[in-house]
Amino acid sequence: MNSKIGNVRWFIIAQFLLCYTVLYMDRSNMSIAGPSMMKEFNWAGTEFGLVSTSFFIGYACTMILGGWLADKYGGGRVVIFGSLWWSLFVFLTPFGTSLGSMVVIRMMMGMGEGVALPAISSIIAKWVPKQEAGLAQGICLVGVPLGIALTMPIALWLIQNWGWHMVFWTFAFIAPFWVLIWLKFGKDKPENHPMIGQAELEYIKAEQNDSKNITNHAVDVTSKDIFSTPSVWTGAISFFCTNYLFYLFMTWLPTYFVRGRGLQLSQSALYTMMPYMVAIITYPIGGYLADKAAVKFGHNVGRKIFPIIGMIAAGILLILGSQAASAFNAVMLISASNGLLCLTMGGYYSMPIVFSRKNAGKITGLWATFATVGGIASPLLTGIVVDSYGYHVALYLGAGISILGSLILLLTVRIKEIVPKVNLIKAAGSQEIN
């Protein structure tokens, strides 16, 4: 941050940190209410996994669309609509009196949240230069563990005093409050913000103009250029692996501590907070390190170093945590595992901005769709494995998928700006003539 240049862009980033916090409070309250809901509805692990997975089915359906709409029409409108939509279905969740109706409600809620993440990335791409992209994304992503950590004590208190229904009825009003903040203080583009100074605006635009001059784009990058780039797809597969483990933690940790470790619900809520308190620190650190490594080693190496290290270490620590004799030692090791897993995210989320700033929403939407497939597979598959083989095997599977993702990222993904194929053909033709 530089007061001489101005810091309005970080004020925008702070608003998205708050948005992520609300997003994950509304998303993760199901994991705390889960044991009470399983008892009331007499659900087994597979049925609870199905309800948890239904959210991610809806979530996956709207991510690419949300990124496309944000790139074309502006991300602010998309986030506002999504916030109000998902809040409605948070409120309606307790009215799901059957398994089928609960699945539909959670799916509709997921559709509202699905547009938000790529839309936010689309706006960030306009507000920060590439050398700050990892840190900006890392700061925003602090809202992920912060939202989950805040949910634990608040939801527990509501359940103990008024029952699990009140969790959803209370949380439904948080996102509309964020919408009011954005309408007052947020803008999609820096040039439209009344508080930004000329020095900061020139600082943001200078890097964007330099990037355009370096690549000498005669034609803008098209969707065909993006979706025919192999690294975009292999990066998405690697991101799926990261998020498989992330969503395993988010949806199953409270239930694991209660049913797998024999803790009381109040103890489980406290222990479940610890992995996310660690992640609050590692999210921005991971983004900062990705930016610094990219300056030193280039985008291709620098933005992959810490995701690779983080995914391998997270898998190893989770295996050790599952084997720990005491619940406390298990929590410590799993907290470290989640912290290192979240260290990867700043690097991952900065990669679409490197691929194409103008299309960051589309690429993020694609990657987030793959991540959401992890969110679909992880809760349901974990429930099936838990019912059939126990918690240890389910945790081993999550660890193995995380390590596999690091190998895919290392061996198959090349992080560089996508150049339109029309320009490459013209450049090749000019070389032949010369």
C-alpha positions as CSV (number, residue, x, y, z in Angstrom):
1,M,0.0,0.0,0.0
2,N,1.2,3.5,-0.9
3,S,-0.5,6.6,0.5
4,K,1.2,8.8,-2.1
5,I,-0.4,6.8,-4.9
6,G,-3.7,6.2,-3.1
7,N,-5.4,3.2,-1.6
8,V,-8.9,3.3,-3.0
9,R,-8.3,-0.1,-4.7
10,W,-7.7,-1.6,-1.3
11,F,-10.9,-0.1,0.0
12,I,-12.7,-2.0,-2.8
13,I,-10.8,-5.2,-1.9
14,A,-11.9,-4.8,1.7
15,Q,-15.6,-4.7,0.5
16,F,-15.0,-8.0,-1.3
17,L,-13.4,-9.5,1.8
18,L,-16.6,-8.7,3.6
19,C,-18.7,-10.2,0.7
20,Y,-16.7,-13.4,0.9
21,T,-17.3,-13.5,4.6
22,V,-21.0,-13.2,4.1
23,L,-20.9,-15.7,1.3
24,Y,-19.3,-18.4,3.4
25,M,-21.3,-17.7,6.5
26,D,-24.5,-18.4,4.5
27,R,-22.8,-21.4,2.9
28,S,-21.3,-23.1,5.9
29,N,-24.1,-22.7,8.4
30,M,-25.4,-26.1,7.1
31,S,-22.3,-27.9,8.5
32,I,-23.0,-26.6,12.1
33,A,-26.7,-27.3,11.8
34,G,-26.0,-30.7,10.2
35,P,-25.9,-32.9,13.4
36,S,-29.2,-31.4,14.6
37,M,-30.8,-31.8,11.2
38,M,-29.6,-35.4,10.8
39,K,-31.1,-36.2,14.2
40,E,-34.5,-34.5,13.5
41,F,-34.9,-35.9,10.0
42,N,-33.2,-39.3,10.8
43,W,-30.6,-38.8,8.0
44,A,-27.7,-41.1,7.5
45,G,-24.3,-39.8,6.3
46,T,-25.2,-40.4,2.6
47,E,-28.4,-38.4,2.9
48,F,-26.7,-35.5,4.6
49,G,-24.0,-35.6,2.0
50,L,-26.7,-35.4,-0.7
51,V,-28.2,-32.3,0.8
52,S,-24.8,-30.7,1.1
53,T,-23.9,-31.7,-2.5
54,S,-27.2,-30.2,-3.9
55,F,-25.9,-26.7,-3.0
56,F,-22.9,-27.3,-5.2
57,I,-24.9,-28.6,-8.1
58,G,-26.7,-25.3,-8.3
59,Y,-23.4,-23.5,-7.7
60,A,-21.7,-25.1,-10.6
61,C,-24.6,-24.3,-13.0
62,T,-24.2,-20.5,-12.9
63,M,-20.4,-19.9,-12.5
64,I,-19.4,-19.6,-16.2
65,L,-22.5,-17.6,-16.9
66,G,-21.7,-15.3,-14.0
67,G,-18.2,-14.7,-15.2
68,W,-19.4,-14.0,-18.8
69,L,-22.1,-11.6,-17.6
70,A,-19.6,-9.8,-15.3
71,D,-17.0,-9.4,-18.1
72,K,-19.7,-8.1,-20.5
73,Y,-22.0,-6.0,-18.3
74,G,-20.2,-5.4,-15.0
75,G,-19.6,-7.5,-12.0
76,G,-21.4,-5.3,-9.5
77,R,-24.8,-5.9,-10.9
78,V,-24.1,-9.7,-11.0
79,V,-23.0,-9.8,-7.3
80,I,-26.0,-7.8,-6.1
81,F,-28.5,-10.0,-7.9
82,G,-26.7,-13.1,-6.6
83,S,-26.6,-11.8,-3.0
84,L,-30.4,-11.2,-2.9
85,W,-31.2,-14.5,-4.6
86,W,-29.2,-16.7,-2.3
87,S,-30.4,-14.8,0.8
88,L,-34.0,-15.7,-0.2
89,F,-33.2,-19.4,-0.2
90,V,-31.2,-19.3,3.0
91,F,-34.4,-18.0,4.6
92,L,-36.4,-20.8,3.0
93,T,-34.1,-23.6,4.1
94,P,-36.0,-24.5,7.3
95,F,-39.2,-24.9,5.2
96,G,-37.7,-27.9,3.5
97,T,-39.7,-30.5,5.2
98,S,-38.6,-33.4,3.0
99,L,-35.3,-34.6,1.6
100,G,-36.4,-33.7,-1.9
101,S,-37.6,-30.1,-1.0
102,M,-34.4,-29.5,0.9
103,V,-32.3,-30.6,-2.1
104,V,-34.2,-28.1,-4.3
105,I,-33.9,-25.2,-1.9
106,R,-30.1,-25.8,-1.4
107,M,-29.7,-26.1,-5.1
108,M,-31.4,-22.8,-5.8
109,M,-29.3,-21.1,-3.1
110,G,-26.2,-22.4,-4.8
111,M,-27.2,-20.9,-8.1
112,G,-27.3,-17.4,-6.4
113,E,-23.8,-17.9,-4.8
114,G,-22.4,-19.3,-8.0
115,V,-22.4,-16.0,-9.9
116,A,-20.6,-14.1,-7.2
117,L,-17.1,-15.5,-7.2
118,P,-16.3,-15.0,-10.9
119,A,-18.0,-11.6,-10.9
120,I,-15.7,-10.5,-8.0
121,S,-12.6,-11.7,-9.9
122,S,-13.8,-9.8,-13.0
123,I,-14.0,-6.6,-10.9
124,I,-10.6,-7.2,-9.2
125,A,-9.0,-7.6,-12.6
126,K,-10.0,-4.1,-13.4
127,W,-8.9,-2.6,-10.1
128,V,-5.4,-4.0,-9.5
129,P,-2.3,-4.5,-11.6
130,K,-0.9,-8.0,-12.1
131,Q,1.9,-7.5,-9.6
132,E,-0.8,-7.1,-6.8
133,A,-3.3,-9.7,-8.1
134,G,-2.2,-12.4,-5.7
135,L,-2.2,-10.2,-2.6
136,A,-5.6,-8.7,-3.6
137,Q,-7.1,-12.1,-4.1
138,G,-5.5,-13.4,-0.9
139,I,-7.0,-10.6,1.1
140,C,-10.5,-11.2,-0.4
141,L,-10.2,-14.9,0.4
142,V,-9.6,-14.1,4.0
143,G,-13.4,-13.9,4.1
144,V,-13.6,-17.6,3.4
145,P,-12.1,-18.8,6.7
146,L,-13.4,-15.7,8.6
147,G,-16.9,-16.4,7.5
148,I,-16.7,-20.1,8.4
149,A,-15.0,-19.3,11.8
150,L,-17.7,-16.7,12.6
151,T,-20.4,-19.1,11.7
152,M,-19.3,-21.7,14.3
153,P,-20.0,-19.8,17.5
154,I,-22.9,-17.8,16.2
155,A,-24.7,-20.8,14.7
156,L,-24.0,-22.8,17.9
157,W,-25.4,-20.1,20.1
158,L,-28.6,-19.8,17.9
159,I,-29.0,-23.6,17.9
160,Q,-28.7,-23.9,21.7
161,N,-31.1,-21.1,22.4
162,W,-33.7,-21.2,19.5
163,G,-33.0,-24.3,17.5
164,W,-31.3,-24.9,14.1
165,H,-34.1,-23.2,12.1
166,M,-33.1,-19.8,13.6
167,V,-29.6,-20.1,12.1
168,F,-31.0,-19.8,8.6
169,W,-33.6,-17.2,9.4
170,T,-31.0,-14.9,11.0
171,F,-28.2,-15.4,8.4
172,A,-30.6,-14.6,5.5
173,F,-30.4,-10.8,6.3
174,I,-26.6,-10.4,6.2
175,A,-26.1,-10.4,2.4
176,P,-28.7,-7.6,1.8
177,F,-26.8,-5.5,4.3
178,W,-23.6,-6.0,2.2
179,V,-25.5,-5.0,-0.9
180,L,-26.3,-1.6,0.7
181,I,-22.6,-1.1,1.4
182,W,-21.6,-1.8,-2.2
183,L,-24.3,0.5,-3.6
184,K,-22.9,3.3,-1.4
185,F,-19.2,2.8,-1.8
186,G,-18.4,0.3,-4.6
187,K,-17.8,0.7,-8.4
188,D,-17.0,-1.8,-11.1
189,K,-14.2,0.3,-12.6
190,P,-11.6,2.6,-11.0
191,E,-12.3,5.4,-13.4
192,N,-15.9,5.6,-12.2
193,H,-15.1,5.9,-8.5
194,P,-15.5,9.4,-7.1
195,M,-12.8,8.9,-4.4
196,I,-9.9,7.8,-6.6
197,G,-7.1,10.2,-7.4
198,Q,-5.3,10.6,-10.7
199,A,-2.0,9.1,-9.4
200,E,-3.7,5.8,-8.3
201,L,-5.7,5.6,-11.5
202,E,-2.6,6.1,-13.6
203,Y,-0.8,3.5,-11.5
204,I,-3.6,0.9,-12.2
205,K,-3.8,1.7,-15.9
206,A,-0.1,1.9,-16.6
207,E,0.5,-1.9,-16.1
208,Q,-2.6,-2.7,-18.1
209,N,-1.4,-0.5,-21.0
210,D,2.2,-2.0,-20.8
211,S,0.7,-5.5,-21.0
212,K,-1.2,-4.5,-24.2
213,N,1.9,-3.0,-25.7
214,I,4.0,-6.0,-24.9
215,T,1.7,-8.5,-26.6
216,N,0.9,-6.1,-29.4
217,H,-2.7,-7.4,-29.7
218,A,-4.3,-6.4,-33.0
219,V,-7.3,-8.5,-32.1
220,D,-8.8,-9.1,-28.6
221,V,-8.7,-12.5,-27.0
222,T,-11.8,-14.5,-27.9
223,S,-13.6,-17.2,-25.9
224,K,-12.2,-19.7,-28.5
225,D,-8.7,-18.6,-27.7
226,I,-9.3,-19.1,-24.0
227,F,-11.0,-22.5,-24.1
228,S,-8.6,-23.9,-26.7
229,T,-5.6,-23.2,-24.3
230,P,-4.7,-26.5,-22.7
231,S,-3.3,-24.9,-19.5
232,V,-6.7,-23.3,-18.8
233,W,-8.2,-26.8,-18.6
234,T,-5.4,-28.6,-16.8
235,G,-5.3,-25.7,-14.3
236,A,-9.0,-26.2,-13.8
237,I,-8.5,-29.9,-13.1
238,S,-5.7,-29.1,-10.6
239,F,-8.1,-26.6,-8.9
240,F,-10.7,-29.3,-8.6
241,C,-8.3,-31.4,-6.6
242,T,-7.5,-28.5,-4.2
243,N,-11.1,-27.8,-3.6
244,Y,-12.1,-31.5,-3.1
245,L,-10.1,-31.4,0.1
246,F,-11.2,-27.8,0.9
247,Y,-14.9,-28.8,0.7
248,L,-14.3,-32.0,2.6
249,F,-13.1,-29.8,5.5
250,M,-15.9,-27.3,5.2
251,T,-18.8,-29.8,5.1
252,W,-17.5,-32.7,7.2
253,L,-15.2,-31.4,10.0
254,P,-17.9,-30.6,12.6
255,T,-19.6,-34.0,12.0
256,Y,-16.2,-35.7,12.0
257,F,-15.3,-34.3,15.4
258,V,-18.7,-35.2,16.8
259,R,-19.2,-38.7,15.3
260,G,-15.6,-39.7,14.4
261,R,-13.9,-38.3,17.5
262,G,-16.8,-38.5,20.0
263,L,-16.8,-34.8,21.0
264,Q,-19.8,-32.7,22.1
265,L,-21.3,-30.3,19.6
266,S,-19.9,-27.3,21.5
267,Q,-16.4,-28.8,21.5
268,S,-16.7,-29.6,17.8
269,A,-17.7,-26.0,17.0
270,L,-14.6,-24.7,18.9
271,Y,-12.2,-27.2,17.3
272,T,-13.6,-26.6,13.8
273,M,-12.8,-22.9,14.2
274,M,-9.1,-23.5,14.6
275,P,-8.3,-24.6,11.0
276,Y,-10.0,-21.5,9.7
277,M,-8.3,-19.2,12.2
278,V,-5.0,-20.5,10.7
279,A,-6.3,-20.0,7.2
280,I,-7.1,-16.3,7.9
281,I,-3.3,-15.8,8.1
282,T,-2.3,-18.1,5.2
283,Y,-4.7,-16.8,2.6
284,P,-3.1,-13.3,2.2
285,I,0.4,-14.7,2.9
286,G,-0.1,-17.1,0.0
287,G,-1.2,-14.3,-2.3
288,Y,1.7,-12.1,-1.3
289,L,4.3,-14.9,-1.8
290,A,2.8,-15.6,-5.2
291,D,3.2,-12.0,-6.3
292,K,6.8,-11.9,-5.0
293,A,7.7,-15.2,-6.6
294,A,6.2,-14.1,-9.9
295,V,8.4,-11.0,-9.9
296,K,11.5,-13.1,-9.2
297,F,10.9,-16.2,-11.3
298,G,8.2,-15.1,-13.7
299,H,4.5,-15.9,-13.6
300,N,4.8,-19.5,-14.8
301,V,7.1,-20.6,-12.0
302,G,6.3,-18.1,-9.3
303,R,2.6,-18.5,-9.2
304,K,2.8,-22.3,-9.0
305,I,5.5,-22.7,-6.3
306,F,3.4,-22.2,-3.3
307,P,0.3,-24.0,-4.6
308,I,2.4,-27.1,-5.3
309,I,4.1,-27.0,-1.9
310,G,0.8,-26.3,-0.1
311,M,-1.2,-29.1,-1.6
312,I,1.5,-31.7,-0.9
313,A,2.0,-30.6,2.7
314,A,-1.8,-30.4,3.3
315,G,-2.2,-34.0,2.2
316,I,0.6,-35.3,4.3
317,L,-0.6,-33.4,7.4
318,L,-4.1,-34.6,7.0
319,I,-3.0,-38.2,6.9
320,L,-1.0,-37.6,10.1
321,G,-4.0,-35.9,11.7
322,S,-6.3,-38.8,11.0
323,Q,-3.9,-41.1,12.7
324,A,-3.4,-38.9,15.8
325,A,-4.3,-40.6,19.1
326,S,-5.9,-37.5,20.7
327,A,-8.5,-35.2,19.4
328,F,-6.4,-32.2,20.3
329,N,-3.4,-33.5,18.2
330,A,-5.8,-34.3,15.4
331,V,-7.1,-30.7,15.4
332,M,-3.6,-29.2,15.4
333,L,-2.5,-31.3,12.4
334,I,-5.7,-30.8,10.5
335,S,-5.5,-27.0,11.2
336,A,-2.0,-27.0,9.7
337,S,-3.3,-29.0,6.8
338,N,-6.1,-26.5,6.1
339,G,-3.8,-23.6,6.5
340,L,-1.3,-24.9,4.0
341,L,-4.2,-25.8,1.6
342,C,-5.4,-22.2,1.8
343,L,-1.9,-20.9,1.2
344,T,-2.4,-22.1,-2.4
345,M,-5.5,-20.0,-3.2
346,G,-3.9,-16.6,-3.7
347,G,-1.7,-18.1,-6.4
348,Y,-4.5,-20.0,-8.0
349,Y,-6.9,-17.0,-8.2
350,S,-4.2,-14.7,-9.6
351,M,-3.6,-17.0,-12.6
352,P,-6.8,-16.1,-14.6
353,I,-5.7,-12.4,-14.5
354,V,-2.4,-13.4,-16.0
355,F,-4.1,-15.5,-18.7
356,S,-6.4,-12.6,-19.7
357,R,-7.4,-9.6,-17.7
358,K,-10.4,-8.8,-19.9
359,N,-11.6,-12.4,-19.6
360,A,-10.7,-13.0,-15.9
361,G,-14.3,-13.6,-15.0
362,K,-14.8,-16.3,-17.7
363,I,-11.7,-18.2,-16.7
364,T,-12.4,-17.9,-13.0
365,G,-15.9,-19.1,-13.7
366,L,-14.5,-22.2,-15.5
367,W,-12.0,-22.9,-12.7
368,A,-14.6,-22.3,-10.0
369,T,-17.0,-24.7,-11.9
370,F,-14.3,-27.4,-11.6
371,A,-13.8,-26.4,-8.0
372,T,-17.5,-26.8,-7.4
373,V,-17.5,-30.2,-9.0
374,G,-15.1,-30.9,-6.1
375,G,-17.8,-29.5,-3.8
376,I,-20.4,-31.8,-5.4
377,A,-18.2,-34.9,-5.2
378,S,-16.6,-34.3,-1.9
379,P,-19.5,-34.2,0.6
380,L,-21.4,-37.0,-1.2
381,L,-18.4,-39.3,-1.8
382,T,-17.2,-38.6,1.8
383,G,-20.6,-39.7,3.2
384,I,-20.5,-42.9,1.1
385,V,-17.0,-43.7,2.2
386,V,-17.7,-42.9,5.8
387,D,-20.8,-45.2,5.9
388,S,-18.8,-48.0,4.1
389,Y,-15.3,-47.8,5.4
390,G,-15.1,-45.1,8.2
391,Y,-13.6,-41.6,8.5
392,H,-10.0,-42.6,8.1
393,V,-10.4,-43.9,4.6
394,A,-12.4,-40.7,3.6
395,L,-9.6,-38.5,4.9
396,Y,-6.9,-40.5,3.1
397,L,-8.8,-40.1,-0.1
398,G,-9.0,-36.3,0.3
399,A,-5.3,-36.2,1.0
400,G,-4.4,-38.3,-2.0
401,I,-6.5,-36.1,-4.3
402,S,-4.8,-33.0,-3.0
403,I,-1.3,-34.4,-3.7
404,L,-2.5,-35.5,-7.2
405,G,-3.6,-31.9,-7.9
406,S,-0.1,-30.6,-7.1
407,L,1.4,-33.0,-9.7
408,I,-1.1,-31.9,-12.4
409,L,-0.2,-28.2,-11.7
410,L,3.5,-28.9,-11.8
411,L,3.6,-31.0,-15.0
412,T,0.8,-29.6,-17.2
413,V,0.0,-26.0,-16.5
414,R,1.9,-23.1,-18.1
415,I,1.0,-19.6,-16.7
416,K,1.4,-16.9,-19.4
417,E,-0.8,-14.4,-21.2
418,I,-3.0,-15.8,-23.9
419,V,-2.3,-14.3,-27.2
420,P,-5.1,-14.3,-29.9
421,K,-4.4,-17.0,-32.4
422,V,-5.1,-14.5,-35.2
423,N,-2.1,-12.5,-34.0
424,L,0.1,-15.6,-33.8
425,I,-0.8,-16.5,-37.4
426,K,0.0,-12.9,-38.6
427,A,3.3,-13.0,-36.7
428,A,4.3,-16.3,-38.2
429,G,3.4,-15.0,-41.7
430,S,5.5,-11.9,-41.2
431,Q,8.5,-14.0,-40.2
432,E,8.2,-16.1,-43.3
433,I,8.1,-13.0,-45.5
434,N,11.2,-11.6,-43.8
